[in-house]
Amino acid sequence: MKRRPELLAPAGNLEKLKMAIHYGADAVYIGGQQFGLRSRAGNFSYDEMREGVAFAHANGAKVYVAANMVTHEGDIEGAGDFFRTLRDIGIDAVIVSDPAMIETCLTEADGLPVHLSTQASATNYETLRFWKEEGLERIVLAREVSMDEIVKMKQEVDVEIETFVHGAMCISYSGRCTLSNHMTLRDANRGGCAQSCRWKYGFFEEGDLLTEEMEARDEEPFSMSSVDLSMVRHIPDLVEAGVDSLKIEGRMKSIHYVATVCNVYRQVIDAYCEDPEHFVFDPAWEEEIWKAAQRELATGFYYGIPTEKEQLFGKPRSIPQFAFAARVISYDPVTSMATLEQRNHFSIGEEVEFFGPGFVRFSQVIETMEDVDGHLLESANQAMMTIRVKVDRPVATDYIMRKRKGVRARTLV
């Protein structure tokens, strides 16, 4: 039996917070309406934080708030009140990068733990020792750190370490990028990243038209962004290295993504920690990840310096095969009808897959569909429709229904 590291999931809103915990997260990180780096992630009001904290604590989970912006003159105003309010709400820790913000939290919100954000680029044990002596309880490592460096850090400094294991990787060092500022006047380090690195670019000589040049050379446009990170096959290495918290990126992602990724990592962590000597990686776990993956996957800097193979360019070499179709609201065991909240178009005759916590999965063809008034339907084609579907097996609230992309519905006879 091994000590289980914390599974930490993103939560862009209350729905995602509850879904992440329901699907196995030990903790979630959220954003408030000030001082964060995801201004478009939905973010939480104080009342929503109270509800989220109550739900999390009732289910044995924790809630952290990211307040990791780089502060300019005037930005830090009100930070003391903000941190004191978070402490009084019951937030378990804040994630901060700016030294002035860290000092403000430590001196003006006594009792609220501070975690160092990955934006601060902690890449060596001397840095970890410095921040521990300053009073920080946990360090979120820079994403450029290798597995060998993590082992060394844990040997030298007794402080909690958190590291990213899944999700998008910023092409810039520790996320400190000015491309968005330059191209759109949106400051990436103050919450406004326009993701300019993911736009499509091409090379051309001065005076030539870009499109004509690219067509003449038969070239695909390229981006300046990396593939996504996935350490799903390497959880044993992270556990043995002593990592305390395994972090999933993606506060902007859907509940389908959050549920799928949490579900998989929960299975892998538990399987290894319960019986490391007999642990065998199940290919079904990785297959499941691909049902929610948006880009190709790699291991980042953990096992070496990434090459051009870890950069996105040309046509995608791997494409997700499934789309989020609906969320289960309730289930009637008498009629075997599930009430769904629709998120994507689906029709009678289509094969769908239901999945739930604990890696429960089953596929079926939709044979009966009706609206809330009992009128039979041929398809669910209006945004956020509430409908009822007959299911082959029992389902529970917050199960997810998805469908394979590009597959036509069967004609039922």
C-alpha positions in Angstrom: 0.0 0.0 0.0 1.3 3.4 -1.0 0.3 6.8 0.2 -2.1 8.3 -2.2 -1.3 11.7 -3.7 -4.1 14.2 -3.9 -6.0 14.3 -7.2 -6.6 18.0 -7.9 -9.1 19.0 -10.6 -10.1 22.2 -12.3 -13.5 23.8 -11.6 -14.5 26.7 -13.8 -18.0 26.9 -12.2 -20.2 25.2 -9.6 -21.3 22.5 -11.9 -17.8 21.5 -12.8 -16.8 21.6 -9.1 -19.5 19.2 -8.1 -18.8 17.0 -11.2 -15.1 16.8 -10.5 -15.6 15.7 -6.9 -18.3 13.3 -7.9 -15.9 11.7 -10.3 -13.1 11.2 -7.8 -11.2 14.5 -7.3 -9.8 15.0 -3.7 -9.6 18.7 -4.3 -10.5 21.4 -6.9 -9.1 24.7 -7.7 -11.3 27.6 -8.7 -11.0 31.3 -9.5 -12.5 34.2 -7.7 -13.7 37.4 -9.4 -10.4 39.1 -8.7 -6.7 38.4 -8.9 -6.8 35.3 -11.1 -5.5 34.3 -14.6 -8.7 33.0 -16.1 -11.0 36.0 -16.6 -13.3 34.0 -18.9 -13.6 30.8 -16.8 -16.9 31.7 -15.2 -15.2 32.2 -11.8 -17.0 32.2 -8.4 -18.8 34.8 -6.4 -18.4 34.6 -2.7 -21.8 33.0 -2.4 -20.9 30.4 -5.0 -17.6 29.8 -3.1 -19.6 29.1 0.1 -21.8 26.6 -1.7 -18.8 25.0 -3.4 -16.9 24.7 -0.1 -19.9 23.3 1.7 -20.4 20.6 -1.0 -16.6 19.8 -1.1 -16.2 19.5 2.6 -19.3 17.4 2.9 -17.7 15.0 0.5 -14.3 15.0 2.0 -12.7 17.3 -0.6 -10.9 20.6 -0.5 -11.2 23.9 -2.4 -8.3 26.1 -3.5 -8.6 29.5 -5.1 -6.1 30.6 -7.8 -5.1 34.3 -7.2 -1.9 34.1 -9.3 -2.0 37.2 -11.5 1.1 39.3 -11.9 0.1 42.6 -10.2 0.9 46.0 -11.6 0.4 49.3 -9.7 -3.0 49.4 -8.2 -3.8 45.7 -8.9 -3.2 44.6 -5.3 -5.7 47.0 -3.9 -8.3 45.1 -1.9 -6.3 41.9 -1.7 -6.3 41.8 2.1 -10.1 41.9 2.3 -10.3 39.3 -0.5 -8.0 36.8 1.3 -9.7 37.3 4.7 -13.1 36.7 3.1 -11.7 33.5 1.5 -10.4 32.3 4.8 -13.7 33.0 6.6 -15.6 31.2 3.8 -13.5 28.1 4.5 -11.3 28.0 1.4 -8.5 25.5 2.1 -5.7 27.4 0.4 -4.9 30.1 -2.2 -2.5 29.6 -5.1 -0.4 32.8 -5.5 2.7 33.8 -7.6 3.3 37.5 -6.9 5.5 38.0 -3.8 3.5 41.1 -2.8 0.3 39.1 -2.9 1.9 36.3 -1.0 3.1 38.7 1.7 -0.4 40.3 1.9 -2.1 36.9 2.4 0.4 35.8 5.0 0.2 39.0 7.1 -3.4 40.0 6.6 -5.2 36.7 6.4 -3.6 34.7 9.1 -4.7 31.0 9.0 -5.2 30.8 5.2 -2.6 28.5 3.7 -0.6 29.7 0.6 0.5 27.6 -2.2 3.1 28.9 -4.7 1.7 29.0 -8.3 3.5 27.4 -11.2 3.8 30.9 -12.6 6.6 31.5 -10.1 8.9 29.0 -11.9 10.0 26.9 -8.9 12.6 24.6 -10.6 15.1 23.7 -7.8 15.2 22.7 -4.2 16.9 25.9 -3.0 13.9 27.8 -4.3 11.5 25.4 -2.5 13.5 25.9 0.7 13.2 29.7 0.4 9.4 29.6 0.0 9.0 27.1 2.8 10.9 29.5 5.1 8.6 32.3 4.0 5.7 30.3 5.3 4.3 28.5 2.2 2.9 25.0 2.7 3.0 23.8 -0.9 4.9 24.5 -4.1 3.3 24.0 -7.5 6.3 23.2 -9.6 7.2 24.9 -12.9 6.1 22.6 -15.8 9.7 22.6 -17.1 10.9 20.4 -14.2 12.0 16.8 -14.8 11.2 13.7 -12.9 14.8 13.4 -11.6 14.6 17.0 -10.3 11.4 16.2 -8.5 13.1 13.3 -6.7 16.0 15.6 -5.7 13.6 18.3 -4.4 11.8 15.8 -2.2 15.1 14.5 -0.8 16.3 18.0 0.1 13.2 19.9 1.3 10.2 18.7 3.4 7.5 20.7 1.7 4.5 19.6 -0.3 4.9 19.4 -4.0 2.1 19.8 -6.6 2.7 19.1 -10.3 0.6 19.0 -13.4 -0.2 15.7 -14.9 -2.8 16.4 -17.6 -4.0 19.2 -19.8 -2.8 22.1 -21.9 0.9 23.1 -21.8 1.8 26.8 -22.3 4.5 27.2 -25.0 6.0 30.0 -23.0 8.2 29.4 -19.9 5.9 28.9 -16.9 3.1 30.7 -18.7 4.8 34.1 -18.8 3.9 35.2 -22.3 3.5 38.6 -23.9 2.3 37.4 -27.3 -1.3 38.1 -26.4 -0.4 41.5 -25.1 1.4 42.4 -28.3 -1.3 41.1 -30.7 -4.6 41.8 -28.9 -3.7 44.1 -26.0 -5.0 41.4 -23.7 -2.5 40.7 -20.8 -2.0 37.0 -20.4 -0.4 37.5 -16.9 -3.4 39.5 -15.7 -6.2 37.1 -16.8 -6.8 38.0 -20.5 -4.8 35.5 -22.6 -6.2 35.4 -26.2 -4.2 32.2 -26.9 -2.4 33.8 -29.8 0.1 30.9 -29.8 -2.7 28.6 -31.0 -3.6 30.7 -34.1 -2.5 29.5 -37.5 0.7 31.0 -39.0 2.7 30.6 -42.1 6.1 31.7 -43.5 6.3 34.0 -46.4 8.7 36.5 -47.9 8.1 40.2 -47.6 5.8 41.4 -50.4 4.3 38.0 -51.1 0.7 37.1 -50.3 0.6 34.5 -47.5 -2.1 32.4 -48.9 -0.5 32.2 -52.4 2.9 31.3 -51.0 1.5 28.5 -48.8 -0.6 27.1 -51.7 2.4 27.2 -54.0 4.5 25.2 -51.5 1.5 23.0 -50.5 2.2 23.8 -46.8 -0.1 23.5 -43.8 -0.3 26.5 -41.5 1.3 26.0 -38.1 0.8 27.2 -34.6 3.4 28.0 -31.9 1.7 25.8 -29.3 2.5 22.5 -27.7 0.6 19.2 -27.6 -1.2 18.5 -24.3 0.4 16.8 -21.3 -0.7 13.4 -20.1 1.1 11.4 -17.4 -1.7 8.7 -17.2 0.9 5.9 -17.9 3.4 7.3 -15.4 1.5 7.6 -12.2 3.8 5.1 -10.5 6.8 7.3 -11.2 5.1 10.3 -9.7 4.0 8.4 -6.6 7.5 7.0 -6.0 9.0 10.4 -6.5 6.9 11.6 -3.6 4.6 14.1 -5.4 1.9 15.2 -3.0 -0.7 16.5 -5.5 -1.4 15.6 -9.1 -3.0 18.5 -10.9 -5.3 18.4 -14.0 -5.4 21.6 -16.1 -8.6 22.9 -17.7 -10.9 25.3 -15.9 -12.3 26.3 -19.3 -13.1 22.7 -20.3 -16.5 21.0 -20.3 -18.0 18.8 -17.5 -17.5 15.9 -20.0 -13.7 16.5 -20.0 -13.5 17.0 -16.2 -15.6 13.9 -15.5 -13.7 11.7 -18.0 -10.2 12.7 -16.9 -10.9 12.6 -13.2 -12.5 9.2 -13.6 -9.5 7.8 -15.3 -6.8 9.2 -13.0 -8.8 8.1 -9.9 -8.7 4.6 -11.2 -5.0 4.6 -12.0 -3.9 6.2 -8.7 -6.0 3.8 -6.6 -4.9 0.7 -8.6 -1.2 1.5 -8.1 -1.4 2.7 -4.5 -3.5 -0.2 -3.3 -1.2 -2.9 -4.8 2.0 -1.5 -6.4 3.7 -4.9 -6.8 0.9 -6.3 -9.0 0.0 -3.1 -10.8 -0.7 -3.5 -14.5 -1.7 -0.5 -16.6 -5.1 -1.1 -18.3 -5.1 0.1 -21.9 -8.8 0.9 -21.4 -7.8 3.9 -19.2 -5.8 5.5 -22.0 -8.6 4.7 -24.4 -11.0 6.5 -22.2 -8.7 9.6 -22.0 -8.9 9.9 -25.8 -12.7 10.2 -25.7 -12.2 13.6 -24.1 -8.8 14.6 -25.4 -8.7 17.7 -27.6 -5.1 17.5 -28.8 -2.3 15.0 -29.1 -0.7 13.9 -25.8 2.9 13.8 -24.6 4.8 13.7 -21.3 6.1 17.3 -21.4 9.5 17.9 -19.6 9.3 14.9 -17.2 11.6 12.6 -19.2 13.6 15.0 -21.4 13.4 18.3 -23.4 10.4 18.2 -25.8 11.2 18.3 -29.5 9.3 19.4 -32.6 7.2 16.2 -32.2 5.6 17.8 -29.1 4.6 20.9 -31.0 1.3 21.3 -32.9 1.7 21.8 -36.6 0.1 20.5 -39.8 -2.9 18.3 -39.7 -3.9 16.7 -36.3 -2.3 13.2 -36.0 -5.0 12.1 -33.5 -8.6 13.3 -33.4 -11.1 12.7 -30.5 -13.8 10.3 -31.6 -16.6 11.2 -29.1 -18.8 14.3 -28.4 -20.5 15.2 -25.1 -24.2 14.5 -25.7 -26.1 14.9 -22.4 -25.9 14.8 -18.6 -28.2 12.5 -16.6 -30.5 14.5 -14.2 -32.5 11.6 -12.8 -33.5 8.0 -13.4 -36.7 6.1 -12.8 -36.1 2.4 -12.1 -39.7 1.5 -12.7 -39.8 2.7 -16.3 -36.0 2.5 -17.0 -36.3 6.1 -18.3 -33.4 8.5 -17.7 -34.1 12.2 -17.7 -31.3 14.0 -19.6 -30.1 17.6 -20.0 -29.1 17.7 -23.7 -25.7 19.2 -24.7 -25.3 18.1 -28.3 -27.6 16.8 -31.1 -28.5 13.1 -31.0 -31.3 11.0 -32.6 -33.3 7.8 -32.4 -31.2 5.0 -33.8 -27.8 6.4 -32.6 -25.5 4.4 -30.5 -24.4 6.2 -27.4 -22.2 5.5 -24.4 -23.1 6.2 -20.8 -20.4 6.4 -18.1 -20.3 7.2 -14.4 -17.9 7.3 -11.4 -15.9 4.2 -10.7 -15.3 3.6 -14.4 -18.8 2.4 -15.1 -19.5 2.3 -18.9 -22.0 0.8 -21.2 -23.2 1.4 -24.8 -26.7 1.2 -26.3 -28.8 2.3 -29.2 -31.4 5.0 -28.4 -34.8 3.4 -29.2 -37.2 5.6 -27.2 -37.0 9.4 -26.6 -39.7 11.8 -25.4 -40.0 15.3 -24.0 -41.0 16.2 -20.5 -44.7 16.1 -21.5 -44.4 12.5 -22.8 -44.5 13.4 -26.5 -42.3 11.1 -28.6 -39.3 12.7 -30.3 -37.1 11.7 -33.2 -34.1 13.8 -32.1 -32.8 16.2 -29.5 -31.8 19.2 -31.5 -32.5 22.2 -29.2 -29.8 23.6 -26.8 -30.2 22.3 -23.2 -33.4 20.4 -23.9 -34.8 18.2 -21.0 -35.7 14.9 -22.4 -36.3 11.3 -21.3 -34.6 8.3 -22.9 -35.0 4.6 -22.2 -31.8 3.1 -20.9 -30.6 -0.5 -21.0 -29.0 -0.3 -17.5 -29.6 1.8 -14.4 -27.9 5.1 -14.3 -27.5 7.8 -11.6 -27.5 11.6 -11.4 -24.6 13.2 -13.2 -23.8 10.2 -15.4 -22.6 11.4 -18.8 -23.9 10.3 -22.2 -21.7 10.8 -25.2 -21.8 9.7 -28.8 -19.2 8.8 -31.5 -18.6 11.6 -33.9 -19.5 11.2 -37.6 -21.6 8.1 -37.2 -25.1 8.1 -38.7 -28.1 7.0 -36.8 -29.5 3.6 -37.6 -33.0 3.1 -39.0 -35.0 1.2 -36.4 -37.6 -1.3 -37.6 
